[in-house]
Amino acid sequence: MTDSNINRRTLNDDTVLITAGWTLDNNNAHEMVDAIMLAQADGYKFIIIDMRDLEFLSSAGVGAILGTVETNREAGGDIVLCNLSEGVQHVLTVLDLVDYLTIVPNMDVAVSRCTAKT
């Protein structure tokens, strides 16, 4: 898997899954922003970002997610992060973002979280 391998798959009418590659930094943060904004433009209220392969998250990667969360929340949805490694979780903890972002342990919980809000 390349570092910028960001994929998108529709889960249902309201939810799309975006899978991050192994790094999210200055080199590919724009790809994450593009994927999220396209999902928003397509009317998805919920975006699940699966970070199971993500090993490195820079400030640009964090910014890609932070800059788009409010759009989904204003539409009655959310961006849900799942399958975070300890390192990625640590970055978000140090930045004091764990209470602001919706972070769940795995895909099942993420899907159920999105379904419960519809």
Secondary structure as GFF3:
##gff-version 3
##sequence-region A 1 118
A	DSSP	beta_strand	7	10	.	.	.	ID=ss1
A	DSSP	beta_strand	15	19	.	.	.	ID=ss2
A	DSSP	beta_strand	23	24	.	.	.	ID=ss3
A	DSSP	alpha_helix	29	41	.	.	.	ID=ss4
A	DSSP	beta_strand	46	50	.	.	.	ID=ss5
A	DSSP	beta_strand	56	57	.	.	.	ID=ss6
A	DSSP	alpha_helix	59	74	.	.	.	ID=ss7
A	DSSP	beta_strand	78	82	.	.	.	ID=ss8
A	DSSP	alpha_helix	86	94	.	.	.	ID=ss9
A	DSSP	beta_strand	102	104	.	.	.	ID=ss10
A	DSSP	alpha_helix	107	117	.	.	.	ID=ss11
###
